[in-house]
Amino acid sequence: MNNLHKQKNKFEKMGFIKFWLFSSIFLITFPISLIVSIIFLGPYQTKEFILVLIKDYIQTLLIIFISLIIIMYFLYNYIISFFS
């Protein structure tokens, strides 16, 4: 019965700096790092790591996009104030 419970992803528990280092090294050496991680971590943990990487990058892109929209809105209102 205990095996039926979903196991926690150990990569989600990593600290910011440690995960940043792992993801940077993984992306810099991408084709080789994927093969090495499949061999040493196994396919299941490699899949977990890639899913956490994708989640992290989507989250980062959303934060950047929302920040840019907010900055553009305030810049637009600031510039428009000179013409009205």
N, C-alpha and C positions, 0 to 999 in steps of 0.2 A: 504494500500500500504506500510506503514512503517513496518509492520510485515513481509513483504517479504524479507527485507534486512537481510543479515546474521548478527547475533549478534556477538560482539567481545567476545572472551574468556577471562574472568576476571583473570584466572590463568596465562595467558601469560603476564599480566601487573605487576605481583608480582615482588618484588625485589629479588635479588639473595639470600640473607640470609633468608628471609621469605619463599621463595619457597624451599630452601634447608631444612629448619626445617620441613615444611609440608611434603615434600617427605620422609624425614628420618623417621618421626613418622609414616607415612603411611606404609612404608615398614617394619619397626620394628614390628608393630602390624597388619600385613597384613590381615588376615582373618577377624578380628574384625573390623578393620578400614574400610574395604570395606562395610561391613554391616551397620556400623554407618554412613558412608558418603552417602549411598543410602537412609537411613532413614531421615537424617537431611538435606542433600543437594538436594536430589532428584536424579532420574536416569540420567537426562540430564547433570547436573553439575558434577556428579560423572564421567560420560563418558568423559566430557571435561577435568577433572582433570587427568584421566588415560591417555588420549591422549597426554596431555602436558608432563606427566611423561615419557611416551614412547619416545616422541620426544626428551626430554632432555637426556635420557639415551643413545639413539642412537647417538646423537650428541657427548656426552661424549666419547663413545666407538670409534667413528670415529677420534676424536682428539687424543686419546691415541694411536690408531693404526697408524695414520700418524706420530705422534711424534716418536714412536718406529721404524718405517721404516727409518725415517731421522737419528735417532741416530745410528741405525745399519749400514746405508750406510757410515756415517762418521767414525765409528769405523772400518769398513772393510777397507776403504781407508787408515786409519791411520796404521793399522796392516800390510797391504800389503806393505806399504812404507818401512818397515824394511826388507822385503825379496826381494826387487828388486834393 
